[in-house]
Amino acid sequence: LQCTLGGFEELQSMKAEKREILGLPPLPEDSIQVIRNMRAASPPASASDLIEQQQKRGRREHKALIKQDNLDAFNERDPYKADDSREEEEENDDDNSLEGETFPLERDEVMPPPTQHPPSDRITCPKGLPWAPKVREKDIEMFLESSRSKFIGYTLGSDTNTVVGLPRPIHESIRTLKLHKYTSIAEVQVHMEEEYLRSPLSGGEEEVEQVPAEILYQGLLPSLPQYMIALLKILLAAAPTSKAKTDSINILADVLPEEMPTTVLQSMKLGVDVNRHKEIIVKAISAVLLLLLKHFKLNHIYQFEYMAQHLVFANCIPLILKFFNQNIMSYITAKNSISVLDYPYCVVHELPELTAESLEAGDNNQFCWRNLFSCINLLRILNKLTKWKHSRTMMLVVFKSAPILKRALKVKQAMMQLYVLKLLKVQTKYLGRQWRKSNMKTMSAIYQKVRHRLNDDWAYGNGSSRHAW
């Protein structure tokens, strides 16, 4: 897919070119660059973490009382060694908090001259919010409709220019909304389809440009539902939360040897290969689904909607939630690879003798980039399936996705946290006041990192938007 359609950077340039062809203004920012400059937020503390912190605080206070008694007795014998005793006390302290840290200015010792460091560029943190706010044409129409019905008593339909009879603050609000108005390629494509259906004879035959995405869609269209079901079945079989009896598809046929291992070393190597094989399958399927969704959406919005509809029909939303309903930190930090057998190490260096210790050592990375990439892709797929879809958003609420997504915030990676916060934002107003009250840290992170839609009531429940689904 990357060779024929292109990756994410090619998608961004293709999107900019298509907006220019359609006469739309350029994008307000490059989303890839904005996410690269974002910093990860501290995850909200869970109940177990709060209890552990209270226990540590109690142990620290008890330890400080004991040490102070010993220090007073020692100072009575030799009052001139108080500073040295404090240094020994801090060296023996197991707590690494800032409360027990001694500063160099408080010590009676000769400080060494400061070392000369080469001048480095100062990192400047951007001020304000990272994203420019956006407003849809529909949002402006709804705001004008409610303002006209409130102050005048009648409505004008989709007219967004007539402001006669409205007070001056409403004029300023409309001016601000139009300043941040964003017209997407999908809205233009939907408008063109409506115009064509309104007058199909006078419009003539529609010419479809044969781009690689269009050619691929034409080939997939006859059996697209079967393809989506097959991909999701393989994803379910490769998920770490699936049991062995549910593996209806044999995804390990390429890994399992003809003869089962007889030694402990062979068993360990086979276990690493099986887990690594599953990780590669999850990574490949998540990337394929995300690339197809993004390319089809850029080519035509109805192609994207057709594929997304079949993914929802195949239970893609509960499948992704089931994937994240695990110890996500253990999955991200899993080391299912043998560094001495990985490419290109195995080609450049001589193959050493494998032992159980070398298999357990693994690499020195703090996380598995393959699993992190898969998690981000699945979150982006879930975002694309539920964006501006009320019934699919309510599926997230019904499947109780909020605690599952909150656990995913423990991964301190900016891009992954951003897409988790987006999924939490769309369902916040349906989770109730008590949830918002007890998750204010998550609400603050949503405000700081997720793009704002003016006139969006995400932070509070609105009766008009809570219609039946």
C-alpha beads as a LAMMPS data file, in Angstrom:
LAMMPS data file: protein, C-alpha beads

469 atoms
468 bonds

1 atom types
1 bond types

-500.0 500.0 xlo xhi
-500.0 500.0 ylo yhi
-500.0 500.0 zlo zhi

Masses

1 110.0

Atoms # bond

1 1 1 0.000 0.000 0.000
2 1 1 2.816 2.401 0.774
3 1 1 4.372 1.769 -2.628
4 1 1 1.144 2.169 -4.615
5 1 1 -0.828 4.718 -2.568
6 1 1 1.770 6.381 -0.342
7 1 1 2.344 6.811 3.381
8 1 1 1.176 9.466 5.816
9 1 1 3.526 12.202 4.603
10 1 1 2.453 11.616 0.998
11 1 1 -1.163 11.759 2.163
12 1 1 -0.558 15.182 3.705
13 1 1 0.918 16.571 0.476
14 1 1 -1.876 14.999 -1.608
15 1 1 -4.450 16.571 0.690
16 1 1 -2.860 20.011 0.291
17 1 1 -2.836 19.627 -3.519
18 1 1 -6.481 18.547 -3.615
19 1 1 -7.563 21.484 -1.451
20 1 1 -5.786 23.815 -3.858
21 1 1 -7.529 22.205 -6.850
22 1 1 -10.941 22.578 -5.186
23 1 1 -10.247 26.237 -4.364
24 1 1 -10.143 25.703 -0.586
25 1 1 -7.783 27.630 1.713
26 1 1 -4.626 25.806 2.817
27 1 1 -4.543 23.777 6.016
28 1 1 -4.061 25.900 9.169
29 1 1 -1.187 23.693 10.360
30 1 1 0.691 20.497 9.635
31 1 1 -0.792 17.928 12.011
32 1 1 2.299 15.699 11.912
33 1 1 4.591 18.547 12.972
34 1 1 2.199 19.694 15.712
35 1 1 2.045 16.207 17.226
36 1 1 5.841 15.877 17.061
37 1 1 6.215 19.050 19.145
38 1 1 3.638 18.034 21.754
39 1 1 4.691 16.781 25.168
40 1 1 3.129 13.808 26.897
41 1 1 0.854 14.563 29.847
42 1 1 1.080 12.932 33.237
43 1 1 -1.460 10.114 33.435
44 1 1 -4.305 10.474 35.945
45 1 1 -3.653 8.615 39.163
46 1 1 -5.695 5.497 39.748
47 1 1 -7.079 4.364 43.108
48 1 1 -4.251 1.879 43.650
49 1 1 -1.657 4.570 42.890
50 1 1 -3.233 6.946 45.426
51 1 1 -3.189 4.254 48.121
52 1 1 0.451 3.458 47.351
53 1 1 1.391 7.155 47.562
54 1 1 -0.312 7.478 50.948
55 1 1 1.571 4.434 52.242
56 1 1 4.892 5.834 50.999
57 1 1 4.131 9.211 52.593
58 1 1 3.366 7.520 55.907
59 1 1 6.619 5.528 55.786
60 1 1 8.584 8.669 54.960
61 1 1 7.145 10.629 57.903
62 1 1 7.845 7.747 60.281
63 1 1 11.391 7.446 58.961
64 1 1 11.970 11.193 59.328
65 1 1 10.898 11.088 63.006
66 1 1 13.297 8.252 63.765
67 1 1 16.163 9.962 61.996
68 1 1 15.551 13.256 63.771
69 1 1 15.781 11.537 67.189
70 1 1 19.046 9.882 66.224
71 1 1 20.363 13.157 64.853
72 1 1 19.605 15.059 68.088
73 1 1 21.423 12.449 70.161
74 1 1 24.402 12.572 67.823
75 1 1 24.552 16.384 67.852
76 1 1 24.695 16.400 71.658
77 1 1 27.983 14.489 71.454
78 1 1 29.569 16.421 68.577
79 1 1 27.648 19.525 67.423
80 1 1 30.120 20.316 64.642
81 1 1 29.259 17.248 62.548
82 1 1 25.616 18.015 61.905
83 1 1 26.096 18.632 58.194
84 1 1 28.063 15.408 57.673
85 1 1 25.405 13.406 59.460
86 1 1 22.752 14.949 57.253
87 1 1 24.661 13.886 54.157
88 1 1 24.949 10.326 55.460
89 1 1 21.265 10.414 56.291
90 1 1 20.322 11.419 52.764
91 1 1 22.557 8.760 51.239
92 1 1 20.755 6.088 53.244
93 1 1 17.303 7.471 52.380
94 1 1 15.485 5.299 49.865
95 1 1 12.935 7.990 48.996
96 1 1 13.834 9.923 45.853
97 1 1 11.370 12.746 46.344
98 1 1 12.354 16.391 46.305
99 1 1 11.461 16.816 49.977
100 1 1 14.535 14.942 51.175
101 1 1 17.040 16.488 48.741
102 1 1 19.968 18.537 50.082
103 1 1 21.155 21.504 48.098
104 1 1 24.836 22.345 47.597
105 1 1 24.514 25.851 49.100
106 1 1 23.590 24.356 52.488
107 1 1 26.783 22.280 52.768
108 1 1 30.059 23.441 54.362
109 1 1 32.294 22.205 51.609
110 1 1 34.313 23.735 48.821
111 1 1 32.323 23.663 45.618
112 1 1 34.266 22.677 42.478
113 1 1 34.317 25.209 39.645
114 1 1 31.431 24.775 37.222
115 1 1 32.209 22.762 34.125
116 1 1 32.055 24.551 30.812
117 1 1 29.337 23.166 28.560
118 1 1 29.112 23.992 24.856
119 1 1 26.360 26.461 24.048
120 1 1 23.147 24.693 23.160
121 1 1 19.956 25.916 21.588
122 1 1 17.325 26.740 24.134
123 1 1 14.142 24.754 23.758
124 1 1 11.177 27.103 23.643
125 1 1 7.772 25.762 24.539
126 1 1 4.986 27.172 22.351
127 1 1 2.554 29.414 24.160
128 1 1 -1.153 28.828 23.947
129 1 1 -3.021 25.839 22.591
130 1 1 -1.333 23.688 19.926
131 1 1 -4.270 23.573 17.494
132 1 1 -6.182 26.310 15.719
133 1 1 -9.948 26.045 16.422
134 1 1 -12.290 24.975 13.638
135 1 1 -15.937 25.684 12.867
136 1 1 -18.146 23.888 10.375
137 1 1 -20.752 25.567 8.194
138 1 1 -23.362 23.507 10.019
139 1 1 -22.256 24.956 13.362
140 1 1 -22.720 28.520 12.077
141 1 1 -26.177 27.646 10.753
142 1 1 -27.243 26.106 14.063
143 1 1 -25.962 29.122 16.014
144 1 1 -27.856 31.540 13.751
145 1 1 -31.020 29.439 13.925
146 1 1 -31.019 29.456 17.730
147 1 1 -30.219 33.194 17.848
148 1 1 -32.992 34.120 15.385
149 1 1 -35.591 31.992 17.138
150 1 1 -34.599 33.565 20.471
151 1 1 -34.427 37.264 19.514
152 1 1 -36.666 37.536 16.437
153 1 1 -39.005 34.553 16.555
154 1 1 -38.455 33.100 13.079
155 1 1 -35.743 31.266 11.152
156 1 1 -34.249 31.628 7.676
157 1 1 -33.017 28.122 6.993
158 1 1 -29.422 27.835 5.784
159 1 1 -28.894 31.598 5.346
160 1 1 -25.686 32.568 7.171
161 1 1 -25.386 36.168 5.929
162 1 1 -28.575 37.884 7.112
163 1 1 -28.125 39.251 10.640
164 1 1 -30.902 41.868 10.634
165 1 1 -32.557 42.257 14.043
166 1 1 -29.831 40.456 15.985
167 1 1 -27.922 42.293 18.752
168 1 1 -24.335 43.458 18.294
169 1 1 -22.734 40.709 20.462
170 1 1 -24.308 38.135 18.152
171 1 1 -22.741 39.945 15.174
172 1 1 -19.314 39.677 16.809
173 1 1 -19.885 36.006 17.588
174 1 1 -20.808 35.287 13.971
175 1 1 -17.723 37.182 12.791
176 1 1 -15.522 35.077 15.096
177 1 1 -17.123 31.852 13.915
178 1 1 -16.619 32.735 10.252
179 1 1 -13.005 33.682 10.976
180 1 1 -12.297 30.096 12.076
181 1 1 -14.538 28.423 9.514
182 1 1 -13.034 25.262 8.039
183 1 1 -14.398 23.586 4.923
184 1 1 -13.204 20.023 4.460
185 1 1 -12.771 18.161 1.198
186 1 1 -15.534 15.777 2.287
187 1 1 -18.077 18.625 2.534
188 1 1 -17.249 19.775 -0.999
189 1 1 -17.579 16.221 -2.331
190 1 1 -20.953 15.739 -0.616
191 1 1 -22.190 19.068 -2.027
192 1 1 -21.078 18.077 -5.541
193 1 1 -22.903 14.732 -5.234
194 1 1 -26.077 16.485 -4.087
195 1 1 -25.892 18.890 -7.030
196 1 1 -25.384 16.001 -9.420
197 1 1 -28.364 14.070 -8.011
198 1 1 -30.518 17.180 -8.201
199 1 1 -29.919 17.539 -11.955
200 1 1 -28.386 14.341 -13.330
201 1 1 -29.311 15.005 -16.977
202 1 1 -28.002 18.542 -17.264
203 1 1 -24.817 17.733 -15.407
204 1 1 -23.590 15.245 -18.000
205 1 1 -21.552 12.152 -17.320
206 1 1 -19.242 12.445 -14.342
207 1 1 -15.575 11.880 -15.095
208 1 1 -13.738 9.890 -12.440
209 1 1 -9.993 10.395 -12.279
210 1 1 -8.203 7.033 -12.295
211 1 1 -5.822 7.592 -9.414
212 1 1 -4.257 4.589 -7.603
213 1 1 -6.805 4.814 -4.753
214 1 1 -9.707 4.739 -7.231
215 1 1 -8.285 1.731 -9.081
216 1 1 -7.776 -0.128 -5.796
217 1 1 -11.310 0.671 -4.629
218 1 1 -12.801 -0.595 -7.880
219 1 1 -10.961 -3.879 -7.405
220 1 1 -11.988 -4.229 -3.739
221 1 1 -15.619 -3.141 -4.129
222 1 1 -17.239 -6.480 -5.130
223 1 1 -15.870 -8.310 -2.068
224 1 1 -15.111 -5.445 0.323
225 1 1 -17.284 -6.816 3.208
226 1 1 -15.552 -10.194 3.036
227 1 1 -12.129 -8.533 3.050
228 1 1 -12.984 -6.477 6.139
229 1 1 -14.311 -9.523 7.995
230 1 1 -11.209 -11.550 7.089
231 1 1 -8.835 -8.831 8.314
232 1 1 -10.723 -8.439 11.589
233 1 1 -10.745 -12.217 12.143
234 1 1 -6.971 -12.336 11.779
235 1 1 -6.655 -9.318 14.082
236 1 1 -8.819 -11.057 16.681
237 1 1 -6.736 -14.238 16.467
238 1 1 -3.487 -12.262 16.884
239 1 1 -4.710 -10.084 19.750
240 1 1 -2.955 -10.789 23.065
241 1 1 -6.287 -10.955 24.905
242 1 1 -7.701 -13.773 22.749
243 1 1 -7.710 -17.306 24.123
244 1 1 -6.282 -20.276 22.255
245 1 1 -9.678 -21.869 21.731
246 1 1 -10.960 -18.784 19.904
247 1 1 -8.203 -18.911 17.293
248 1 1 -10.442 -20.035 14.459
249 1 1 -7.696 -19.055 11.994
250 1 1 -4.309 -20.748 12.236
251 1 1 -2.006 -17.725 12.160
252 1 1 1.003 -19.648 13.476
253 1 1 1.433 -22.069 10.597
254 1 1 4.498 -20.168 9.339
255 1 1 6.177 -20.167 12.748
256 1 1 5.573 -23.563 14.323
257 1 1 8.212 -26.154 13.383
258 1 1 7.436 -29.643 12.194
259 1 1 8.833 -31.130 15.405
260 1 1 8.047 -29.591 18.761
261 1 1 11.033 -28.287 20.769
262 1 1 12.704 -30.687 23.146
263 1 1 14.937 -28.363 25.188
264 1 1 14.192 -25.336 27.328
265 1 1 16.237 -23.100 25.023
266 1 1 14.258 -24.164 21.962
267 1 1 10.985 -23.641 23.823
268 1 1 11.991 -20.111 24.841
269 1 1 13.047 -19.260 21.286
270 1 1 9.774 -20.626 19.890
271 1 1 7.765 -18.618 22.431
272 1 1 9.548 -15.409 21.436
273 1 1 8.972 -16.164 17.742
274 1 1 5.252 -16.820 18.253
275 1 1 4.700 -13.580 20.194
276 1 1 6.756 -11.585 17.706
277 1 1 4.780 -13.107 14.820
278 1 1 1.505 -11.987 16.432
279 1 1 2.866 -8.483 16.988
280 1 1 3.854 -8.210 13.319
281 1 1 0.362 -9.347 12.225
282 1 1 -1.350 -6.759 14.452
283 1 1 1.007 -4.041 13.216
284 1 1 0.404 -4.905 9.550
285 1 1 -3.406 -5.164 9.778
286 1 1 -3.788 -1.934 11.783
287 1 1 -1.596 -0.047 9.296
288 1 1 -3.463 -1.507 6.282
289 1 1 -6.878 -0.537 7.667
290 1 1 -5.758 2.975 8.587
291 1 1 -4.106 3.618 5.211
292 1 1 -7.167 2.360 3.343
293 1 1 -9.493 4.571 5.383
294 1 1 -7.366 7.678 4.900
295 1 1 -6.789 7.170 1.162
296 1 1 -10.438 6.359 0.479
297 1 1 -11.530 9.420 2.465
298 1 1 -9.207 11.618 0.424
299 1 1 -10.344 10.062 -2.854
300 1 1 -14.086 10.290 -2.057
301 1 1 -15.947 10.515 1.217
302 1 1 -18.546 7.930 0.204
303 1 1 -15.839 5.313 -0.356
304 1 1 -14.612 5.949 3.166
305 1 1 -18.135 5.747 4.592
306 1 1 -18.821 2.463 2.819
307 1 1 -15.671 0.849 4.195
308 1 1 -16.243 2.287 7.687
309 1 1 -19.824 0.986 7.684
310 1 1 -18.693 -2.573 6.972
311 1 1 -16.023 -2.322 9.675
312 1 1 -18.707 -1.321 12.174
313 1 1 -20.976 -4.138 10.981
314 1 1 -18.096 -6.567 11.565
315 1 1 -17.834 -5.445 15.228
316 1 1 -14.615 -3.505 14.761
317 1 1 -15.408 -1.093 17.649
318 1 1 -15.800 -3.753 20.395
319 1 1 -12.824 -5.646 18.940
320 1 1 -10.516 -2.629 19.354
321 1 1 -11.854 -2.004 22.852
322 1 1 -11.199 -5.648 23.693
323 1 1 -7.653 -5.219 22.400
324 1 1 -7.057 -2.325 24.822
325 1 1 -8.748 -4.097 27.725
326 1 1 -5.440 -5.508 28.953
327 1 1 -2.359 -4.367 30.798
328 1 1 -1.398 -1.917 28.086
329 1 1 1.880 -0.938 29.775
330 1 1 3.046 -4.565 29.712
331 1 1 2.089 -4.823 26.043
332 1 1 3.964 -1.640 25.129
333 1 1 7.106 -2.669 27.033
334 1 1 7.085 -6.314 25.890
335 1 1 10.432 -7.553 24.568
336 1 1 9.521 -10.323 22.150
337 1 1 12.666 -10.128 20.078
338 1 1 16.138 -11.655 20.166
339 1 1 18.600 -8.859 19.458
340 1 1 21.396 -11.144 18.247
341 1 1 19.053 -12.688 15.653
342 1 1 17.511 -9.428 14.415
343 1 1 18.428 -7.911 11.090
344 1 1 21.012 -6.486 10.356
345 1 1 22.872 -7.635 13.482
346 1 1 22.748 -11.279 12.423
347 1 1 24.318 -10.412 9.034
348 1 1 27.021 -7.999 10.151
349 1 1 28.181 -9.861 13.252
350 1 1 28.995 -13.478 13.890
351 1 1 26.162 -15.454 15.414
352 1 1 27.006 -16.134 19.078
353 1 1 25.969 -19.168 20.990
354 1 1 22.417 -18.762 22.226
355 1 1 21.776 -19.248 25.914
356 1 1 18.767 -18.725 28.139
357 1 1 20.362 -15.538 29.519
358 1 1 20.878 -14.029 26.055
359 1 1 17.271 -14.799 25.120
360 1 1 15.922 -13.146 28.244
361 1 1 18.166 -10.087 27.864
362 1 1 16.539 -8.765 24.708
363 1 1 17.274 -5.206 23.583
364 1 1 17.801 -2.101 25.674
365 1 1 14.740 -0.195 24.447
366 1 1 12.258 0.902 27.079
367 1 1 9.342 0.096 24.801
368 1 1 8.487 -1.999 21.775
369 1 1 8.046 0.384 18.844
370 1 1 6.032 -2.244 16.964
371 1 1 3.360 -2.503 19.668
372 1 1 3.252 1.251 20.193
373 1 1 2.715 1.751 16.467
374 1 1 -0.122 -0.797 16.486
375 1 1 -1.856 0.854 19.444
376 1 1 -1.712 4.305 17.820
377 1 1 -3.099 2.924 14.550
378 1 1 -6.008 1.184 16.292
379 1 1 -6.853 4.351 18.211
380 1 1 -6.836 6.360 14.985
381 1 1 -9.129 3.802 13.322
382 1 1 -11.527 4.061 16.268
383 1 1 -11.466 7.850 15.975
384 1 1 -12.268 7.733 12.278
385 1 1 -15.158 5.327 12.806
386 1 1 -16.809 7.403 15.560
387 1 1 -16.128 10.989 14.428
388 1 1 -19.398 12.940 13.972
389 1 1 -21.381 9.681 14.322
390 1 1 -23.726 9.870 17.303
391 1 1 -24.814 6.214 17.245
392 1 1 -21.205 4.968 17.107
393 1 1 -20.223 7.343 19.907
394 1 1 -23.012 5.857 22.009
395 1 1 -21.520 2.429 21.285
396 1 1 -18.370 3.609 23.081
397 1 1 -20.515 4.628 26.047
398 1 1 -22.504 1.378 26.078
399 1 1 -19.349 -0.758 25.897
400 1 1 -17.916 1.213 28.882
401 1 1 -14.835 2.348 27.000
402 1 1 -13.982 5.247 29.356
403 1 1 -12.093 3.191 32.002
404 1 1 -10.352 1.180 29.257
405 1 1 -9.186 4.360 27.521
406 1 1 -8.158 5.968 30.805
407 1 1 -5.796 3.065 31.458
408 1 1 -4.230 3.693 28.049
409 1 1 -3.299 7.209 29.214
410 1 1 -0.605 5.639 31.394
411 1 1 1.544 5.331 28.275
412 1 1 3.444 8.624 28.271
413 1 1 3.615 9.110 24.526
414 1 1 2.138 12.313 23.092
415 1 1 0.519 10.917 19.935
416 1 1 -1.102 7.977 21.688
417 1 1 -2.422 10.209 24.475
418 1 1 -3.843 12.639 21.916
419 1 1 -6.026 10.026 20.212
420 1 1 -7.116 8.564 23.562
421 1 1 -8.177 12.038 24.707
422 1 1 -10.079 12.553 21.448
423 1 1 -12.090 9.384 22.085
424 1 1 -12.797 10.490 25.645
425 1 1 -13.838 13.956 24.488
426 1 1 -16.589 12.754 22.136
427 1 1 -18.302 10.796 24.927
428 1 1 -17.659 13.124 27.877
429 1 1 -21.091 14.756 27.880
430 1 1 -22.780 11.338 27.999
431 1 1 -20.810 10.040 30.991
432 1 1 -22.561 12.208 33.565
433 1 1 -21.593 15.021 35.902
434 1 1 -20.100 12.724 38.526
435 1 1 -17.608 11.260 36.034
436 1 1 -16.521 14.729 34.932
437 1 1 -16.200 15.838 38.552
438 1 1 -13.959 12.926 39.493
439 1 1 -11.832 13.127 36.310
440 1 1 -10.876 16.782 36.214
441 1 1 -7.259 15.971 35.373
442 1 1 -8.414 14.158 32.261
443 1 1 -10.723 17.063 31.387
444 1 1 -7.805 19.490 31.701
445 1 1 -5.661 17.303 29.426
446 1 1 -8.454 17.272 26.829
447 1 1 -8.653 21.068 26.939
448 1 1 -4.889 21.455 26.559
449 1 1 -4.178 18.913 23.811
450 1 1 -7.289 18.309 21.685
451 1 1 -8.464 20.733 19.010
452 1 1 -11.369 22.946 20.036
453 1 1 -14.561 23.192 18.048
454 1 1 -16.265 26.488 18.815
455 1 1 -19.828 26.073 20.148
456 1 1 -19.017 22.456 21.066
457 1 1 -20.621 21.383 24.345
458 1 1 -18.226 18.506 25.012
459 1 1 -17.603 19.512 28.637
460 1 1 -21.257 19.457 29.675
461 1 1 -24.411 17.580 28.776
462 1 1 -26.810 19.286 26.390
463 1 1 -30.390 18.062 26.253
464 1 1 -30.799 18.764 22.532
465 1 1 -27.825 16.571 21.598
466 1 1 -28.753 13.630 23.795
467 1 1 -31.411 12.332 21.466
468 1 1 -32.216 8.665 21.133
469 1 1 -29.898 6.543 19.029

Bonds

1 1 1 2
2 1 2 3
3 1 3 4
4 1 4 5
5 1 5 6
6 1 6 7
7 1 7 8
8 1 8 9
9 1 9 10
10 1 10 11
11 1 11 12
12 1 12 13
13 1 13 14
14 1 14 15
15 1 15 16
16 1 16 17
17 1 17 18
18 1 18 19
19 1 19 20
20 1 20 21
21 1 21 22
22 1 22 23
23 1 23 24
24 1 24 25
25 1 25 26
26 1 26 27
27 1 27 28
28 1 28 29
29 1 29 30
30 1 30 31
31 1 31 32
32 1 32 33
33 1 33 34
34 1 34 35
35 1 35 36
36 1 36 37
37 1 37 38
38 1 38 39
39 1 39 40
40 1 40 41
41 1 41 42
42 1 42 43
43 1 43 44
44 1 44 45
45 1 45 46
46 1 46 47
47 1 47 48
48 1 48 49
49 1 49 50
50 1 50 51
51 1 51 52
52 1 52 53
53 1 53 54
54 1 54 55
55 1 55 56
56 1 56 57
57 1 57 58
58 1 58 59
59 1 59 60
60 1 60 61
61 1 61 62
62 1 62 63
63 1 63 64
64 1 64 65
65 1 65 66
66 1 66 67
67 1 67 68
68 1 68 69
69 1 69 70
70 1 70 71
71 1 71 72
72 1 72 73
73 1 73 74
74 1 74 75
75 1 75 76
76 1 76 77
77 1 77 78
78 1 78 79
79 1 79 80
80 1 80 81
81 1 81 82
82 1 82 83
83 1 83 84
84 1 84 85
85 1 85 86
86 1 86 87
87 1 87 88
88 1 88 89
89 1 89 90
90 1 90 91
91 1 91 92
92 1 92 93
93 1 93 94
94 1 94 95
95 1 95 96
96 1 96 97
97 1 97 98
98 1 98 99
99 1 99 100
100 1 100 101
101 1 101 102
102 1 102 103
103 1 103 104
104 1 104 105
105 1 105 106
106 1 106 107
107 1 107 108
108 1 108 109
109 1 109 110
110 1 110 111
111 1 111 112
112 1 112 113
113 1 113 114
114 1 114 115
115 1 115 116
116 1 116 117
117 1 117 118
118 1 118 119
119 1 119 120
120 1 120 121
121 1 121 122
122 1 122 123
123 1 123 124
124 1 124 125
125 1 125 126
126 1 126 127
127 1 127 128
128 1 128 129
129 1 129 130
130 1 130 131
131 1 131 132
132 1 132 133
133 1 133 134
134 1 134 135
135 1 135 136
136 1 136 137
137 1 137 138
138 1 138 139
139 1 139 140
140 1 140 141
141 1 141 142
142 1 142 143
143 1 143 144
144 1 144 145
145 1 145 146
146 1 146 147
147 1 147 148
148 1 148 149
149 1 149 150
150 1 150 151
151 1 151 152
152 1 152 153
153 1 153 154
154 1 154 155
155 1 155 156
156 1 156 157
157 1 157 158
158 1 158 159
159 1 159 160
160 1 160 161
161 1 161 162
162 1 162 163
163 1 163 164
164 1 164 165
165 1 165 166
166 1 166 167
167 1 167 168
168 1 168 169
169 1 169 170
170 1 170 171
171 1 171 172
172 1 172 173
173 1 173 174
174 1 174 175
175 1 175 176
176 1 176 177
177 1 177 178
178 1 178 179
179 1 179 180
180 1 180 181
181 1 181 182
182 1 182 183
183 1 183 184
184 1 184 185
185 1 185 186
186 1 186 187
187 1 187 188
188 1 188 189
189 1 189 190
190 1 190 191
191 1 191 192
192 1 192 193
193 1 193 194
194 1 194 195
195 1 195 196
196 1 196 197
197 1 197 198
198 1 198 199
199 1 199 200
200 1 200 201
201 1 201 202
202 1 202 203
203 1 203 204
204 1 204 205
205 1 205 206
206 1 206 207
207 1 207 208
208 1 208 209
209 1 209 210
210 1 210 211
211 1 211 212
212 1 212 213
213 1 213 214
214 1 214 215
215 1 215 216
216 1 216 217
217 1 217 218
218 1 218 219
219 1 219 220
220 1 220 221
221 1 221 222
222 1 222 223
223 1 223 224
224 1 224 225
225 1 225 226
226 1 226 227
227 1 227 228
228 1 228 229
229 1 229 230
230 1 230 231
231 1 231 232
232 1 232 233
233 1 233 234
234 1 234 235
235 1 235 236
236 1 236 237
237 1 237 238
238 1 238 239
239 1 239 240
240 1 240 241
241 1 241 242
242 1 242 243
243 1 243 244
244 1 244 245
245 1 245 246
246 1 246 247
247 1 247 248
248 1 248 249
249 1 249 250
250 1 250 251
251 1 251 252
252 1 252 253
253 1 253 254
254 1 254 255
255 1 255 256
256 1 256 257
257 1 257 258
258 1 258 259
259 1 259 260
260 1 260 261
261 1 261 262
262 1 262 263
263 1 263 264
264 1 264 265
265 1 265 266
266 1 266 267
267 1 267 268
268 1 268 269
269 1 269 270
270 1 270 271
271 1 271 272
272 1 272 273
273 1 273 274
274 1 274 275
275 1 275 276
276 1 276 277
277 1 277 278
278 1 278 279
279 1 279 280
280 1 280 281
281 1 281 282
282 1 282 283
283 1 283 284
284 1 284 285
285 1 285 286
286 1 286 287
287 1 287 288
288 1 288 289
289 1 289 290
290 1 290 291
291 1 291 292
292 1 292 293
293 1 293 294
294 1 294 295
295 1 295 296
296 1 296 297
297 1 297 298
298 1 298 299
299 1 299 300
300 1 300 301
301 1 301 302
302 1 302 303
303 1 303 304
304 1 304 305
305 1 305 306
306 1 306 307
307 1 307 308
308 1 308 309
309 1 309 310
310 1 310 311
311 1 311 312
312 1 312 313
313 1 313 314
314 1 314 315
315 1 315 316
316 1 316 317
317 1 317 318
318 1 318 319
319 1 319 320
320 1 320 321
321 1 321 322
322 1 322 323
323 1 323 324
324 1 324 325
325 1 325 326
326 1 326 327
327 1 327 328
328 1 328 329
329 1 329 330
330 1 330 331
331 1 331 332
332 1 332 333
333 1 333 334
334 1 334 335
335 1 335 336
336 1 336 337
337 1 337 338
338 1 338 339
339 1 339 340
340 1 340 341
341 1 341 342
342 1 342 343
343 1 343 344
344 1 344 345
345 1 345 346
346 1 346 347
347 1 347 348
348 1 348 349
349 1 349 350
350 1 350 351
351 1 351 352
352 1 352 353
353 1 353 354
354 1 354 355
355 1 355 356
356 1 356 357
357 1 357 358
358 1 358 359
359 1 359 360
360 1 360 361
361 1 361 362
362 1 362 363
363 1 363 364
364 1 364 365
365 1 365 366
366 1 366 367
367 1 367 368
368 1 368 369
369 1 369 370
370 1 370 371
371 1 371 372
372 1 372 373
373 1 373 374
374 1 374 375
375 1 375 376
376 1 376 377
377 1 377 378
378 1 378 379
379 1 379 380
380 1 380 381
381 1 381 382
382 1 382 383
383 1 383 384
384 1 384 385
385 1 385 386
386 1 386 387
387 1 387 388
388 1 388 389
389 1 389 390
390 1 390 391
391 1 391 392
392 1 392 393
393 1 393 394
394 1 394 395
395 1 395 396
396 1 396 397
397 1 397 398
398 1 398 399
399 1 399 400
400 1 400 401
401 1 401 402
402 1 402 403
403 1 403 404
404 1 404 405
405 1 405 406
406 1 406 407
407 1 407 408
408 1 408 409
409 1 409 410
410 1 410 411
411 1 411 412
412 1 412 413
413 1 413 414
414 1 414 415
415 1 415 416
416 1 416 417
417 1 417 418
418 1 418 419
419 1 419 420
420 1 420 421
421 1 421 422
422 1 422 423
423 1 423 424
424 1 424 425
425 1 425 426
426 1 426 427
427 1 427 428
428 1 428 429
429 1 429 430
430 1 430 431
431 1 431 432
432 1 432 433
433 1 433 434
434 1 434 435
435 1 435 436
436 1 436 437
437 1 437 438
438 1 438 439
439 1 439 440
440 1 440 441
441 1 441 442
442 1 442 443
443 1 443 444
444 1 444 445
445 1 445 446
446 1 446 447
447 1 447 448
448 1 448 449
449 1 449 450
450 1 450 451
451 1 451 452
452 1 452 453
453 1 453 454
454 1 454 455
455 1 455 456
456 1 456 457
457 1 457 458
458 1 458 459
459 1 459 460
460 1 460 461
461 1 461 462
462 1 462 463
463 1 463 464
464 1 464 465
465 1 465 466
466 1 466 467
467 1 467 468
468 1 468 469
